[in-house]
C-alpha cells in the first residue's frame, strides 16, 4: 500500500531562496513546498531552511544536489493555476 505525500506550498518572497532542505537529516530538499505532516525520511517537523541551488551545490551531497534538480524540474512541469498565470495588466 503506497500513500500519496501531501505538501504545504511555500510562496517565494522577493530575494528568498526557493529550495527547502530538511535540517534534521540533510537528505531531503523540496522546491517551493514542504511535505506534511513531516519529513518523509527522518519524520522531522518544522525543520526546513531555505537555500539557493548554488548553496546546496556548495555543501550538499551528490544525492541532495540531484534531488534539488529533480524537484525544480518537477515544479516546472506542474500545471499553472489560472490565478498565478495572470500577468500584471
C-alpha positions as CSV (number, residue, x, y, z in Angstrom):
1,X,0.0,0.0,0.0
2,X,1.5,3.3,-1.0
3,X,0.5,6.6,0.4
4,X,0.5,9.9,-1.5
5,X,2.6,12.6,0.0
6,X,0.9,15.9,0.8
7,X,2.6,19.2,0.7
8,X,2.3,22.8,2.0
9,X,3.1,25.3,-0.7
10,X,5.7,27.9,0.3
11,X,5.3,31.2,-1.5
12,X,8.6,32.7,-2.7
13,X,9.2,36.2,-1.5
14,X,11.5,38.5,-3.4
15,X,15.1,37.6,-2.7
16,X,14.2,34.4,-0.8
17,X,15.6,31.1,-1.9
18,X,13.2,28.6,-3.5
19,X,14.6,25.4,-2.0
20,X,13.7,24.0,1.4
21,X,16.1,21.5,3.0
22,X,15.3,19.3,6.0
23,X,17.9,20.4,8.6
24,X,17.3,17.2,10.7
25,X,18.5,14.7,8.1
26,X,20.0,16.9,5.3
27,X,18.9,14.4,2.8
28,X,15.5,15.9,1.6
29,X,15.0,19.0,-0.5
30,X,11.8,20.5,-1.9
31,X,11.1,23.3,-4.3
32,X,8.6,25.9,-3.1
33,X,6.9,23.4,-0.8
34,X,7.4,21.3,2.3
35,X,5.9,17.8,3.0
36,X,3.2,17.5,5.6
37,X,3.0,16.4,8.2
38,X,6.7,15.7,8.4
39,X,9.9,14.8,6.6
40,X,9.5,11.5,4.7
41,X,13.0,10.4,5.6
42,X,13.5,11.4,9.2
43,X,10.0,12.5,10.2
44,X,11.3,15.8,11.5
45,X,8.7,18.5,11.8
46,X,9.3,22.2,11.0
47,X,12.9,21.6,10.3
48,X,13.2,23.2,6.9
49,X,15.5,26.1,5.9
50,X,15.6,28.0,2.7
51,X,18.7,27.7,0.4
52,X,19.6,28.6,-3.2
53,X,20.7,25.9,-5.6
54,X,24.2,27.4,-5.5
55,X,24.4,27.0,-1.7
56,X,23.2,23.4,-2.0
57,X,25.8,22.7,-4.6
58,X,28.5,24.1,-2.2
59,X,27.8,21.8,0.7
60,X,25.2,19.2,-0.3
61,X,25.8,15.6,-1.1
62,X,25.6,14.4,-4.7
63,X,22.2,12.9,-3.9
64,X,20.9,16.1,-2.3
65,X,22.0,18.1,-5.3
66,X,20.4,15.6,-7.7
67,X,17.1,15.8,-5.7
68,X,17.2,19.6,-5.9
69,X,17.5,19.5,-9.6
70,X,14.7,17.0,-9.9
71,X,12.4,19.0,-7.6
72,X,13.0,22.1,-9.7
73,X,12.2,20.3,-12.9
74,X,9.1,18.7,-11.5
75,X,7.8,22.1,-10.4
76,X,8.3,23.5,-13.9
77,X,6.1,20.7,-15.3
78,X,3.3,21.2,-12.8
79,X,0.2,22.9,-14.3
80,X,-0.1,26.6,-13.6
81,X,-3.3,27.8,-11.9
82,X,-5.4,30.5,-13.5
83,X,-4.7,33.0,-10.7
84,X,-1.0,32.6,-10.9
85,X,-0.9,32.6,-14.7
86,X,-2.5,36.1,-14.9
87,X,0.1,38.7,-15.7
88,X,0.0,42.2,-14.2
89,X,-2.1,44.3,-16.6
